[in-house]
Each structure stands twice: as C-alpha cells, then as structure tokens.
C-alpha cells in the first residue's frame, strides 16, 4: 500500500506542476450562471447530460463546459436548499450561455439518474422506478456503509452482518439477482459469494449512487433480475473551468469510534484534467444497547455492549487523467483499495471447548484500471461512440478465529484471487425521424482461483459476451415508447487444480453453457404538465454462478458448509413495473406497483443436517413471485419546510411449494420532517418496520420497531468555497431492535445510539 501511494503521489506532483497554468479557450462551449433572486449560488452541481459531464459553480455562480460538439443538450442544476432546474441548449458554433434562477426549497424535487438509460436523465423521465443520492445526501444519511445509507429509499433494504459486509436488497432480492457496479462497470469482487463478503467501496468516497429497481438486463446484462445499484466515484475526471477543484469529506461516528475521510482533487488546464484522490476508514466494534445476548446455537449468554469482531479498516488511493477535445474525450483512472474487517459472531470465551468462537476476519485488496472514451462521429448514421471498460485484480483472504489452551489466533484458511475484465462499446445513432437509440456490445471475463484449507469451490473461468439494442420512439409530444433486445452468451469452465486440498477440485473439468434472449418494452406518458405515468415490461436472465453449481466446502465466515447443485439451470424472469409520478401545488408524489416472476429461481437453504459440525447450506431452484408496492409523498407547507412520508411492501412467494421465500423484508414506513435555507438545515425522521411472521426455510420471526434519527446542518460559503457541516444522532433512544434481513439477528441487535459529525468541502 505504501509503495503504491508513493508512486501515485509522485506522479500526481509531477503532472500537477504542468496543470496549474492558465486554461485555454475552447472553440465551442456552454457557459452560464446559477443564482437565486440575484444572489450567486456557489457549489451548485451542473450537469451536461448527453455528455455525462459534471462541474460545480464558482465564486460568482459561474460554470463552463468546454469543447462541446455541435448538438442539442440538456443542462441540469441542483444544490442543497433549492429546487432543481434544467434547460435545453443548442450548440452550433462559439459559446452558448444559459442562466438559472433557482427557487428556494427544502428538497431538490428532482434528481438525475445516469444508470437506467443510455443517456442520463431526470428520475421523473425514466421508464423504471429509480432513485439517486449525492455525496452530501450520503453524509446526512444514517449508517456507515453505502448499503446502510441508501436503506431509506423506497424498496431498498439492507442485509447487515456488521457494517463492512452490509449489502443492499432491492424489492426482496439480493446477492446474484442485484448487481452492484462502480461507474457502470463490474468490480470483480466476490461480495455475492457469501453474506460475510464485503463490497470494496468506501461510502465516503461515493459522489453519487443510483438505484434502479426492477430488471435492467438490456444495458447491464445478467445479475440484474432484481435491479442494480451503481456507485459513482468519478475515477476518470471531468475537465473543469478552473485550475483546481474538488471535494473533501470527513465523518466521525461514535457508534463505532469511527473516522472516515476522503479527498478528491482535480487539476484542470486547457484540454487536460488530472485527478488525485485518497481516503480511508478506521472503525472499532459497533456499539449495541448493553444487555445479555444469547447465542441461539449453544444457548450460552454473553454480556455485550458491542458487536464482537465488527471493526472496519480500509484505505484507497487513486489517480486519473482525461484529455478532452471538441470531438473526443478519453480518460483513464486507477485505484488501489485495501480492507481489513471483522465478521461478528460468538466471541472467544472461557467455555471455548463447548462453545468455540465463530467470529472471523477478512482482508481484501483491489487494483482497478478504468478506461473511458467518447467520440462524436457526426456521420450520417453514427452520432457518437462510447467505450467504458475496466480491469480488476482482486484478492480476498479469510481468517477464522480459533481458540485453544494457548490462546486466541486467526491463521489464514482460504484465499480467493479473481482477475476480471468488463467492457462496453456503445454506438448512439442519429435520430431516424422520431426514433433514437443505442446499439452496444458487452463482454465480461472472470478468472477465479481459490486455495486454502477449505477452498469452497473450483478454479474457474467465466466468460460472457452480449449484443443489444435500446431504442426510444417519441409517439407524441407527451408520449415516449421504449424497446430493447439483447442476446447473451455465458460459459463457465472449471479447471483442475492439482494442489487443491479438496480431492474433487483437483480433477474437476466441467463446463456450463447458457444462451438467452432478453427484451424490454416501456412507455412513459405525460397526463398533465405535472403528472406522468410509466410502465415497463422486461424479460431477464441469469446464469448460475460457479459457486451455486460446484461449491463444496466450509465457509467459516458465514458459519455454514456450502454445497452446490451441478444440475442448476439459468434463471429467467418476467417483471412488470408501473409508476405514477407528479406534483400538485405544494406536494409531490410517486406510486410504484410491481411484480417479478422468476422461473428456476436459485436460492440457498439450510438442509437441517451438519458437516464438520456446521449447518449445511445447499443451493436449489424453484419458481418465485415477488409482488409489491412503493409509495412516497412530499408536502411543502412552507418554502423552506418539507414533510416526507413513504413506505414499501413486498410479498415474496415460492410458487412451486406455496410457501414464503426466506429473508423477505417486512412492511416498512418512513416519516421525515426537514428544514433547509441558504445556511441552516435540520431533520427529524422515524423509520418503522412491521413484524415479520411470513417465514421461509431457515427463517425466524422478528418483531416490529420504530427508530428515530435527527440531524442539523450548516452551509457556509467563503471566497468561492463551500463548507457543509452536519451533526446527527442515529437511533436517538438507543432502541433495541432487530432487522429481519440481518444475518446475526437471532444473536445480536442492530447498532445502538450513535452521534455523527460530518464535514464536506467543495472547492
């Protein structure tokens, strides 16, 4: 880590000296100002949607997008304390100027989602149910991990196993049915292998996060039957209109004595931008309400005020470069990430012979290189070429806790090494009358090697390629139609590993081939200038993973012995999603019913027997149906005040056996009151969940709960720099509650009261 940091730092200093000169003018540009009632707004986020560029306003509320090719573009502006706004500009030659006069508002009322369509657009204009959060909203959200910080969104819950391996669940689906991306590309990690495996992302390093609820296979391929979460970290920078720009963030959290920090600097000069970033997390075991906790396996009681072995340590450094001209943008970013975290469980104890500890420790390392290119062809058919690709080298080691007469130790048991390539090449064609669209090819290659005492699965190579088309047709001024088609080829090939400690994996040489055609259709119609209705129907596909097919070994961090089923076939799903969005006077609302039927749905269940004294978890397939509804409404009784209420419910059924699916979220609700002006802000919210007694295989019931969170904020602007300071209290009353999706709910409750101090610097 130190060597990588030194190399990146030296490179950054060398390039930085070259970048601090005067920027050169661009032949074609979009410039403008953002203000409110004549006063400039500093630090507003301005986006040029069709080029997927983002800048922030300077000391006079000014912004510039240089090297803009001829065409029609949407400029979108949002900032804390004001309603978002957008405008259409036409660039033909020279500089186009646009001015925004924002209306004060306690909520932005709209957000840009970059992940649901080939070109970013406002959430109100998407065919599916979507949501988005910015870095500032992340800092103001309860929790520590990125999954916890989006769990207040409709349809989004979190599966907790300590903070580090927390993972989002969308509409009752997770793991291999929900894809977590970084900047629209796969991360090459093993987070879906097991509830103890973390996603290698620091929450404080996230600049935006998008959630697409429902199938999204046309653009992103398999593993999106339930939806996707796209974590945007801006590894490749955007050329800014001033020499130095960036963000810095800090979060202190008393619930884990945690400290998290992140700095992201961009040096811009003329056609070039250089990005240098660094960050890290240092958190101790998570506090829980003090009390006696009984291990359900042994019946042994423990007096605890923290989750045993729930610490989290991570660090990262990054470097990126972009060259931007009028017809071409090309950039590359690199990042090194390391993580060392604990898995909660039964702690070491005097009765270790009868009740051995079940905690573990996991280390991760990830090196990633990301390439992005944009070429404006301007031909008779091809309007734009876009290339996004990354390469990941990921390492993962597990250290289960052992205790004997000599003391406590945690020697390495297993090691995973995955090398992954993911690439997407898109062609956006010229409008053909009212028809606009994108053609694309996609590829993903995963090379996985597993070694150790209990290798869990065989070494393997998984390859997938696909081609797709995504088209939109403007049927009328108020109606758009969408259709998509995709063909996927997926192959898994296991490789014999003579040094494996598992006799099966020494000789296994098996392959599985899965081909599929997926499709989607959708429509969005503007009923009135303020109300839209949308509907989408999609056929989705997912091939079984090498773990689901061939697993055979002890997974110590999860405390189970996993067994695959080699006869599993691919999942196929049909999902329908509808949404009604709108505003009336001082109110905005959204209502989204959905149903997702999955044939050959793959899930893990506890068989009821044990191997090596561990419960056996085997993979099987069934037919499943998940149906539910999400709703939210925001009222603004005054310009600076807002009251938001929302809720979601999902009914998940094993339709083959006519029993509930395990780990289905209960009915949830949220009520939040907020105040926000140019300087001060405040929030109070109640998060509620009903009891869950609809139980699947291996499930246990959980009672309902209500938790209160509060926060206040201060926004200061000095010399063109914005300081956002927040103070929050999560779980104000130190409520003892258990979330139904928590892996450790039968032993340990959710985190207790925590105070968070947050700071964000925009410059």
MARKE-249355 format. One record per residue (C-alpha): residue number from 1; z, y, x. Coordinates in steps of 0.5 Angstrom, whole numbers. Example, Ala and Ser with C-alpha at 12.3 -4.5 7.8 and 13.67 -1.06 7.14 Angstrom:
BEGIN
[1 [16 -9 25]]
[2 [14 -2 27]]
END
This chain:
BEGIN
[1 [0 0 0]]
[2 [2 5 6]]
[3 [-5 3 9]]
[4 [-9 5 3]]
[5 [-5 11 2]]
[6 [-6 14 9]]
[7 [-14 12 8]]
[8 [-15 15 1]]
[9 [-10 22 4]]
[10 [-14 23 10]]
[11 [-21 22 6]]
[12 [-18 27 1]]
[13 [-16 32 6]]
[14 [-23 32 10]]
[15 [-27 33 3]]
[16 [-22 38 1]]
[17 [-24 43 6]]
[18 [-31 42 4]]
[19 [-30 43 -3]]
[20 [-26 50 -3]]
[21 [-32 54 -2]]
[22 [-35 59 -8]]
[23 [-38 55 -13]]
[24 [-46 56 -14]]
[25 [-49 58 -21]]
[26 [-53 53 -25]]
[27 [-60 54 -28]]
[28 [-57 51 -35]]
[29 [-50 52 -37]]
[30 [-46 52 -43]]
[31 [-40 57 -43]]
[32 [-35 60 -47]]
[33 [-28 63 -49]]
[34 [-22 60 -53]]
[35 [-18 65 -57]]
[36 [-13 66 -63]]
[37 [-13 72 -66]]
[38 [-16 76 -60]]
[39 [-11 72 -55]]
[40 [-14 68 -50]]
[41 [-11 60 -50]]
[42 [-10 57 -43]]
[43 [-11 50 -42]]
[44 [-15 48 -48]]
[45 [-19 42 -48]]
[46 [-26 43 -48]]
[47 [-31 37 -49]]
[48 [-39 37 -49]]
[49 [-39 30 -53]]
[50 [-46 28 -52]]
[51 [-45 28 -44]]
[52 [-38 26 -45]]
[53 [-35 32 -40]]
[54 [-28 35 -41]]
[55 [-26 41 -38]]
[56 [-20 46 -39]]
[57 [-20 53 -41]]
[58 [-18 58 -35]]
[59 [-13 64 -35]]
[60 [-18 68 -40]]
[61 [-19 62 -44]]
[62 [-26 61 -41]]
[63 [-30 55 -40]]
[64 [-36 53 -36]]
[65 [-40 46 -37]]
[66 [-46 47 -31]]
[67 [-52 43 -30]]
[68 [-53 42 -37]]
[69 [-60 39 -39]]
[70 [-64 41 -45]]
[71 [-62 39 -52]]
[72 [-57 39 -58]]
[73 [-50 39 -56]]
[74 [-43 39 -60]]
[75 [-37 43 -56]]
[76 [-30 41 -59]]
[77 [-24 44 -57]]
[78 [-17 42 -58]]
[79 [-10 44 -56]]
[80 [-3 44 -58]]
[81 [-1 49 -63]]
[82 [-8 50 -66]]
[83 [-13 46 -71]]
[84 [-18 43 -67]]
[85 [-25 46 -68]]
[86 [-33 44 -66]]
[87 [-39 48 -66]]
[88 [-47 46 -64]]
[89 [-50 49 -59]]
[90 [-58 48 -57]]
[91 [-59 49 -49]]
[92 [-67 50 -47]]
[93 [-66 55 -41]]
[94 [-61 59 -38]]
[95 [-54 60 -40]]
[96 [-51 59 -48]]
[97 [-45 62 -50]]
[98 [-40 60 -55]]
[99 [-34 63 -57]]
[100 [-28 59 -61]]
[101 [-22 63 -65]]
[102 [-17 57 -67]]
[103 [-13 57 -73]]
[104 [-5 56 -71]]
[105 [-3 49 -74]]
[106 [3 45 -73]]
[107 [-2 39 -72]]
[108 [-9 39 -69]]
[109 [-12 35 -75]]
[110 [-18 32 -71]]
[111 [-19 28 -65]]
[112 [-25 26 -61]]
[113 [-26 18 -60]]
[114 [-30 16 -55]]
[115 [-30 9 -56]]
[116 [-32 7 -63]]
[117 [-40 9 -62]]
[118 [-44 10 -56]]
[119 [-43 18 -56]]
[120 [-36 21 -57]]
[121 [-35 24 -64]]
[122 [-29 26 -68]]
[123 [-25 21 -71]]
[124 [-27 23 -78]]
[125 [-34 22 -77]]
[126 [-33 14 -75]]
[127 [-35 8 -79]]
[128 [-29 4 -77]]
[129 [-21 6 -77]]
[130 [-20 10 -71]]
[131 [-14 14 -67]]
[132 [-13 18 -61]]
[133 [-8 21 -57]]
[134 [-8 25 -51]]
[135 [-3 26 -45]]
[136 [1 31 -48]]
[137 [2 27 -54]]
[138 [4 21 -50]]
[139 [9 24 -46]]
[140 [12 26 -53]]
[141 [12 19 -56]]
[142 [18 14 -56]]
[143 [18 9 -51]]
[144 [16 8 -43]]
[145 [10 3 -43]]
[146 [3 5 -46]]
[147 [3 0 -52]]
[148 [10 3 -54]]
[149 [7 10 -54]]
[150 [2 8 -59]]
[151 [6 4 -64]]
[152 [7 10 -68]]
[153 [0 10 -70]]
[154 [-2 6 -77]]
[155 [-4 -1 -76]]
[156 [-1 -1 -69]]
[157 [5 -5 -67]]
[158 [8 -8 -60]]
[159 [10 -14 -57]]
[160 [16 -13 -53]]
[161 [18 -17 -47]]
[162 [21 -12 -43]]
[163 [18 -5 -42]]
[164 [13 -7 -37]]
[165 [9 -13 -40]]
[166 [9 -10 -47]]
[167 [2 -11 -51]]
[168 [-1 -7 -57]]
[169 [-2 -12 -63]]
[170 [-7 -9 -68]]
[171 [-7 -11 -75]]
[172 [-3 -17 -73]]
[173 [-8 -19 -68]]
[174 [-7 -19 -60]]
[175 [-8 -23 -54]]
[176 [-15 -25 -53]]
[177 [-17 -22 -60]]
[178 [-16 -15 -58]]
[179 [-19 -12 -52]]
[180 [-15 -7 -47]]
[181 [-20 -3 -43]]
[182 [-20 2 -38]]
[183 [-25 8 -38]]
[184 [-29 3 -43]]
[185 [-29 -3 -38]]
[186 [-25 -9 -37]]
[187 [-19 -9 -32]]
[188 [-20 -16 -29]]
[189 [-13 -18 -30]]
[190 [-9 -24 -34]]
[191 [-5 -20 -39]]
[192 [-7 -24 -45]]
[193 [-5 -31 -41]]
[194 [2 -30 -43]]
[195 [7 -25 -46]]
[196 [10 -24 -39]]
[197 [4 -22 -36]]
[198 [3 -14 -36]]
[199 [-3 -10 -36]]
[200 [-4 -6 -30]]
[201 [-3 1 -33]]
[202 [2 7 -32]]
[203 [3 10 -38]]
[204 [4 17 -35]]
[205 [-3 16 -32]]
[206 [-7 16 -38]]
[207 [-11 22 -40]]
[208 [-13 19 -47]]
[209 [-12 13 -51]]
[210 [-17 11 -56]]
[211 [-15 5 -61]]
[212 [-21 2 -65]]
[213 [-18 -2 -71]]
[214 [-23 -8 -73]]
[215 [-28 -12 -70]]
[216 [-32 -8 -64]]
[217 [-36 -13 -61]]
[218 [-43 -10 -61]]
[219 [-41 -5 -56]]
[220 [-36 -9 -52]]
[221 [-37 -16 -53]]
[222 [-32 -22 -54]]
[223 [-25 -21 -55]]
[224 [-25 -15 -60]]
[225 [-25 -19 -66]]
[226 [-19 -15 -68]]
[227 [-20 -9 -64]]
[228 [-20 -5 -58]]
[229 [-15 0 -54]]
[230 [-19 4 -49]]
[231 [-14 7 -44]]
[232 [-18 13 -41]]
[233 [-16 15 -34]]
[234 [-22 19 -31]]
[235 [-22 15 -25]]
[236 [-29 19 -24]]
[237 [-28 26 -24]]
[238 [-32 32 -28]]
[239 [-34 38 -24]]
[240 [-30 44 -27]]
[241 [-32 51 -27]]
[242 [-26 53 -22]]
[243 [-25 50 -15]]
[244 [-18 47 -16]]
[245 [-16 44 -23]]
[246 [-12 38 -25]]
[247 [-5 36 -28]]
[248 [1 33 -26]]
[249 [7 30 -30]]
[250 [14 28 -30]]
[251 [18 24 -34]]
[252 [26 22 -34]]
[253 [28 17 -38]]
[254 [36 15 -39]]
[255 [35 8 -43]]
[256 [33 5 -36]]
[257 [35 10 -31]]
[258 [27 11 -30]]
[259 [23 16 -26]]
[260 [15 17 -27]]
[261 [11 22 -24]]
[262 [3 23 -23]]
[263 [-1 28 -20]]
[264 [-9 28 -21]]
[265 [-12 34 -17]]
[266 [-20 35 -18]]
[267 [-23 40 -13]]
[268 [-30 43 -15]]
[269 [-35 46 -11]]
[270 [-42 47 -14]]
[271 [-45 40 -15]]
[272 [-39 36 -13]]
[273 [-32 34 -15]]
[274 [-27 30 -11]]
[275 [-21 27 -15]]
[276 [-15 25 -11]]
[277 [-9 22 -15]]
[278 [-2 19 -14]]
[279 [3 16 -18]]
[280 [9 11 -20]]
[281 [14 9 -24]]
[282 [22 7 -22]]
[283 [26 4 -27]]
[284 [32 0 -28]]
[285 [34 -5 -33]]
[286 [33 -3 -40]]
[287 [40 -1 -44]]
[288 [41 -4 -50]]
[289 [47 -3 -55]]
[290 [53 -6 -52]]
[291 [55 -13 -55]]
[292 [56 -20 -55]]
[293 [49 -23 -55]]
[294 [48 -31 -56]]
[295 [42 -35 -52]]
[296 [39 -39 -58]]
[297 [37 -45 -54]]
[298 [44 -46 -51]]
[299 [49 -43 -55]]
[300 [52 -39 -49]]
[301 [55 -32 -51]]
[302 [54 -26 -46]]
[303 [57 -19 -46]]
[304 [51 -15 -45]]
[305 [49 -7 -45]]
[306 [42 -8 -41]]
[307 [37 -13 -42]]
[308 [37 -18 -36]]
[309 [31 -17 -31]]
[310 [28 -12 -35]]
[311 [26 -7 -29]]
[312 [20 -4 -27]]
[313 [17 -1 -21]]
[314 [9 1 -20]]
[315 [5 6 -16]]
[316 [-2 8 -15]]
[317 [-7 12 -11]]
[318 [-14 14 -13]]
[319 [-20 17 -10]]
[320 [-26 19 -14]]
[321 [-33 23 -13]]
[322 [-38 26 -17]]
[323 [-45 29 -16]]
[324 [-48 33 -22]]
[325 [-55 36 -23]]
[326 [-59 38 -29]]
[327 [-62 31 -30]]
[328 [-57 27 -26]]
[329 [-50 25 -26]]
[330 [-47 20 -21]]
[331 [-40 18 -19]]
[332 [-35 13 -16]]
[333 [-28 12 -17]]
[334 [-23 8 -13]]
[335 [-16 6 -14]]
[336 [-10 2 -11]]
[337 [-5 -1 -16]]
[338 [2 -5 -15]]
[339 [7 -7 -19]]
[340 [14 -11 -19]]
[341 [17 -12 -25]]
[342 [22 -17 -29]]
[343 [22 -21 -35]]
[344 [28 -21 -39]]
[345 [32 -28 -41]]
[346 [38 -31 -39]]
[347 [42 -28 -33]]
[348 [45 -32 -27]]
[349 [52 -34 -30]]
[350 [58 -39 -27]]
[351 [55 -44 -32]]
[352 [48 -45 -29]]
[353 [48 -52 -28]]
[354 [48 -53 -36]]
[355 [45 -46 -38]]
[356 [40 -45 -32]]
[357 [38 -37 -32]]
[358 [31 -36 -35]]
[359 [29 -29 -32]]
[360 [23 -28 -27]]
[361 [20 -23 -23]]
[362 [12 -22 -23]]
[363 [8 -18 -18]]
[364 [1 -15 -19]]
[365 [-4 -12 -14]]
[366 [-10 -9 -17]]
[367 [-16 -6 -13]]
[368 [-22 -3 -17]]
[369 [-28 1 -16]]
[370 [-32 4 -22]]
[371 [-39 7 -22]]
[372 [-42 12 -27]]
[373 [-49 14 -28]]
[374 [-52 19 -33]]
[375 [-60 20 -32]]
[376 [-64 24 -37]]
[377 [-71 22 -37]]
[378 [-74 26 -42]]
[379 [-79 21 -44]]
[380 [-83 20 -50]]
[381 [-78 14 -52]]
[382 [-72 14 -47]]
[383 [-68 20 -47]]
[384 [-62 18 -43]]
[385 [-60 12 -38]]
[386 [-53 11 -38]]
[387 [-49 6 -33]]
[388 [-42 4 -33]]
[389 [-39 -1 -28]]
[390 [-33 -4 -24]]
[391 [-31 -9 -19]]
[392 [-23 -11 -20]]
[393 [-20 -15 -14]]
[394 [-13 -17 -18]]
[395 [-7 -21 -15]]
[396 [-1 -24 -19]]
[397 [5 -28 -17]]
[398 [11 -31 -21]]
[399 [18 -32 -18]]
[400 [22 -35 -23]]
[401 [30 -34 -22]]
[402 [33 -40 -19]]
[403 [41 -41 -18]]
[404 [45 -47 -15]]
[405 [51 -47 -11]]
[406 [48 -43 -5]]
[407 [47 -37 -10]]
[408 [41 -34 -13]]
[409 [34 -34 -11]]
[410 [27 -33 -13]]
[411 [22 -36 -9]]
[412 [14 -36 -11]]
[413 [12 -41 -16]]
[414 [5 -39 -18]]
[415 [-1 -34 -15]]
[416 [-7 -32 -19]]
[417 [-13 -29 -16]]
[418 [-18 -26 -20]]
[419 [-25 -22 -18]]
[420 [-28 -19 -24]]
[421 [-35 -15 -25]]
[422 [-36 -12 -31]]
[423 [-43 -7 -32]]
[424 [-46 -4 -38]]
[425 [-53 -1 -38]]
[426 [-55 3 -44]]
[427 [-61 7 -46]]
[428 [-61 12 -51]]
[429 [-68 13 -54]]
[430 [-71 19 -57]]
[431 [-70 21 -65]]
[432 [-75 17 -68]]
[433 [-75 21 -75]]
[434 [-68 20 -78]]
[435 [-67 14 -73]]
[436 [-62 15 -67]]
[437 [-60 9 -63]]
[438 [-58 6 -56]]
[439 [-60 -1 -53]]
[440 [-56 -4 -48]]
[441 [-55 -10 -43]]
[442 [-48 -12 -41]]
[443 [-45 -17 -36]]
[444 [-38 -20 -34]]
[445 [-37 -25 -29]]
[446 [-29 -27 -27]]
[447 [-28 -32 -21]]
[448 [-21 -34 -22]]
[449 [-17 -38 -17]]
[450 [-10 -41 -19]]
[451 [-5 -44 -14]]
[452 [3 -46 -13]]
[453 [8 -51 -16]]
[454 [5 -51 -23]]
[455 [-2 -48 -23]]
[456 [-2 -48 -30]]
[457 [-10 -48 -30]]
[458 [-16 -50 -26]]
[459 [-20 -45 -22]]
[460 [-26 -43 -26]]
[461 [-32 -38 -26]]
[462 [-33 -35 -33]]
[463 [-40 -31 -34]]
[464 [-42 -27 -40]]
[465 [-49 -23 -41]]
[466 [-51 -20 -47]]
[467 [-56 -15 -50]]
[468 [-55 -11 -56]]
[469 [-58 -5 -60]]
[470 [-54 0 -64]]
[471 [-58 5 -69]]
[472 [-56 10 -74]]
[473 [-60 13 -79]]
[474 [-59 19 -83]]
[475 [-61 18 -90]]
[476 [-59 25 -93]]
[477 [-55 31 -90]]
[478 [-49 28 -93]]
[479 [-50 20 -91]]
[480 [-51 16 -85]]
[481 [-52 9 -84]]
[482 [-51 4 -78]]
[483 [-53 -2 -76]]
[484 [-52 -6 -70]]
[485 [-54 -13 -67]]
[486 [-52 -17 -61]]
[487 [-53 -23 -57]]
[488 [-48 -26 -53]]
[489 [-49 -32 -47]]
[490 [-42 -34 -45]]
[491 [-41 -40 -40]]
[492 [-34 -43 -37]]
[493 [-35 -47 -31]]
[494 [-29 -50 -28]]
[495 [-28 -52 -20]]
[496 [-25 -58 -17]]
[497 [-19 -55 -12]]
[498 [-17 -61 -7]]
[499 [-11 -57 -5]]
[500 [-8 -56 -12]]
[501 [-1 -59 -14]]
[502 [-4 -62 -21]]
[503 [-8 -68 -20]]
[504 [-12 -66 -26]]
[505 [-14 -60 -23]]
[506 [-16 -63 -16]]
[507 [-22 -66 -19]]
[508 [-24 -63 -26]]
[509 [-31 -61 -26]]
[510 [-32 -59 -33]]
[511 [-37 -53 -37]]
[512 [-37 -50 -44]]
[513 [-43 -46 -46]]
[514 [-42 -41 -52]]
[515 [-48 -37 -55]]
[516 [-47 -33 -61]]
[517 [-51 -27 -65]]
[518 [-46 -22 -68]]
[519 [-48 -16 -72]]
[520 [-45 -10 -76]]
[521 [-47 -5 -81]]
[522 [-44 1 -84]]
[523 [-44 7 -88]]
[524 [-41 14 -88]]
[525 [-42 19 -94]]
[526 [-39 26 -95]]
[527 [-37 26 -102]]
[528 [-35 33 -101]]
[529 [-35 38 -95]]
[530 [-28 36 -94]]
[531 [-28 28 -96]]
[532 [-31 23 -93]]
[533 [-32 15 -95]]
[534 [-34 10 -90]]
[535 [-35 2 -90]]
[536 [-37 -3 -84]]
[537 [-38 -10 -84]]
[538 [-38 -14 -78]]
[539 [-39 -21 -75]]
[540 [-35 -22 -69]]
[541 [-35 -28 -64]]
[542 [-30 -30 -58]]
[543 [-31 -36 -54]]
[544 [-25 -40 -52]]
[545 [-22 -38 -45]]
[546 [-21 -43 -39]]
[547 [-13 -43 -41]]
[548 [-14 -44 -48]]
[549 [-19 -50 -46]]
[550 [-15 -53 -40]]
[551 [-8 -50 -39]]
[552 [-3 -56 -37]]
[553 [3 -53 -33]]
[554 [10 -50 -33]]
[555 [9 -42 -35]]
[556 [16 -40 -32]]
[557 [16 -33 -34]]
[558 [15 -35 -42]]
[559 [19 -41 -41]]
[560 [14 -46 -44]]
[561 [10 -51 -42]]
[562 [3 -50 -44]]
[563 [-3 -55 -46]]
[564 [-10 -53 -47]]
[565 [-14 -57 -52]]
[566 [-21 -58 -49]]
[567 [-25 -59 -56]]
[568 [-24 -52 -58]]
[569 [-30 -48 -60]]
[570 [-31 -41 -61]]
[571 [-28 -36 -66]]
[572 [-33 -33 -71]]
[573 [-30 -27 -75]]
[574 [-33 -23 -81]]
[575 [-29 -17 -82]]
[576 [-30 -11 -87]]
[577 [-26 -4 -86]]
[578 [-26 2 -91]]
[579 [-24 9 -90]]
[580 [-23 15 -95]]
[581 [-21 21 -91]]
[582 [-20 28 -93]]
[583 [-17 34 -94]]
[584 [-14 39 -100]]
[585 [-11 45 -99]]
[586 [-5 44 -94]]
[587 [-6 37 -94]]
[588 [-10 31 -90]]
[589 [-10 24 -92]]
[590 [-13 17 -90]]
[591 [-13 11 -93]]
[592 [-16 4 -90]]
[593 [-16 -2 -93]]
[594 [-19 -8 -89]]
[595 [-20 -16 -89]]
[596 [-22 -20 -83]]
[597 [-23 -27 -84]]
[598 [-24 -32 -77]]
[599 [-26 -39 -77]]
[600 [-24 -43 -72]]
[601 [-18 -38 -70]]
[602 [-15 -40 -64]]
[603 [-7 -40 -63]]
[604 [-1 -42 -59]]
[605 [4 -46 -63]]
[606 [11 -50 -61]]
[607 [10 -57 -62]]
[608 [17 -59 -62]]
[609 [18 -63 -56]]
[610 [19 -62 -49]]
[611 [16 -63 -42]]
[612 [21 -62 -36]]
[613 [26 -59 -41]]
[614 [21 -54 -43]]
[615 [18 -53 -50]]
[616 [11 -55 -50]]
[617 [6 -49 -53]]
[618 [-1 -52 -55]]
[619 [-7 -49 -57]]
[620 [-10 -50 -63]]
[621 [-15 -48 -68]]
[622 [-15 -46 -75]]
[623 [-18 -42 -81]]
[624 [-15 -35 -82]]
[625 [-15 -29 -86]]
[626 [-12 -22 -85]]
[627 [-12 -17 -90]]
[628 [-8 -11 -91]]
[629 [-8 -3 -91]]
[630 [-6 3 -87]]
[631 [-5 10 -90]]
[632 [-2 17 -88]]
[633 [-2 24 -91]]
[634 [0 30 -87]]
[635 [3 36 -91]]
[636 [3 43 -88]]
[637 [8 47 -93]]
[638 [7 53 -88]]
[639 [2 54 -82]]
[640 [7 52 -77]]
[641 [10 46 -80]]
[642 [8 39 -82]]
[643 [10 33 -85]]
[644 [7 27 -84]]
[645 [8 20 -88]]
[646 [5 14 -86]]
[647 [5 6 -87]]
[648 [2 0 -86]]
[649 [2 -8 -88]]
[650 [-2 -14 -86]]
[651 [-2 -21 -90]]
[652 [-4 -26 -85]]
[653 [-5 -33 -87]]
[654 [-7 -40 -84]]
[655 [-12 -41 -90]]
[656 [-13 -48 -87]]
[657 [-6 -50 -88]]
[658 [-4 -45 -93]]
[659 [2 -42 -89]]
[660 [3 -35 -86]]
[661 [1 -34 -79]]
[662 [6 -33 -74]]
[663 [9 -27 -71]]
[664 [6 -22 -77]]
[665 [8 -15 -77]]
[666 [12 -13 -83]]
[667 [11 -7 -88]]
[668 [12 -1 -83]]
[669 [13 6 -85]]
[670 [14 13 -81]]
[671 [16 20 -84]]
[672 [16 26 -79]]
[673 [17 33 -79]]
[674 [14 38 -74]]
[675 [14 45 -72]]
[676 [9 48 -67]]
[677 [8 55 -65]]
[678 [5 58 -59]]
[679 [11 57 -55]]
[680 [16 52 -58]]
[681 [16 46 -62]]
[682 [20 41 -65]]
[683 [20 34 -68]]
[684 [24 29 -72]]
[685 [22 22 -74]]
[686 [24 16 -78]]
[687 [21 9 -76]]
[688 [22 4 -81]]
[689 [20 -4 -82]]
[690 [22 -8 -88]]
[691 [25 -15 -86]]
[692 [20 -21 -85]]
[693 [21 -28 -88]]
[694 [14 -30 -89]]
[695 [14 -34 -83]]
[696 [9 -38 -79]]
[697 [10 -44 -74]]
[698 [16 -43 -69]]
[699 [17 -36 -72]]
[700 [25 -34 -74]]
[701 [26 -28 -79]]
[702 [28 -21 -78]]
[703 [32 -16 -82]]
[704 [29 -9 -83]]
[705 [31 -3 -80]]
[706 [30 5 -79]]
[707 [31 8 -73]]
[708 [31 16 -72]]
[709 [28 20 -66]]
[710 [28 27 -64]]
[711 [25 32 -59]]
[712 [24 39 -58]]
[713 [19 42 -53]]
[714 [17 49 -50]]
[715 [10 51 -47]]
[716 [10 57 -42]]
[717 [3 60 -39]]
[718 [4 64 -33]]
[719 [-2 66 -29]]
[720 [-7 61 -32]]
[721 [-2 55 -31]]
[722 [1 52 -37]]
[723 [8 48 -37]]
[724 [9 44 -42]]
[725 [17 42 -42]]
[726 [20 37 -47]]
[727 [27 34 -49]]
[728 [27 28 -53]]
[729 [32 23 -56]]
[730 [30 16 -58]]
[731 [34 12 -62]]
[732 [39 17 -64]]
[733 [44 13 -67]]
[734 [44 7 -62]]
[735 [42 3 -67]]
[736 [42 -5 -66]]
[737 [35 -7 -69]]
[738 [30 -13 -67]]
[739 [23 -12 -68]]
[740 [19 -18 -71]]
[741 [14 -19 -65]]
[742 [19 -18 -60]]
[743 [19 -25 -55]]
[744 [26 -24 -54]]
[745 [28 -22 -61]]
[746 [33 -28 -62]]
[747 [37 -26 -56]]
[748 [36 -19 -54]]
[749 [35 -13 -59]]
[750 [31 -7 -58]]
[751 [32 -1 -53]]
[752 [38 3 -55]]
[753 [39 10 -55]]
[754 [35 14 -49]]
[755 [34 21 -47]]
[756 [27 23 -44]]
[757 [26 30 -40]]
[758 [18 31 -40]]
[759 [14 36 -36]]
[760 [7 37 -36]]
[761 [3 42 -31]]
[762 [-4 44 -33]]
[763 [-8 48 -28]]
END
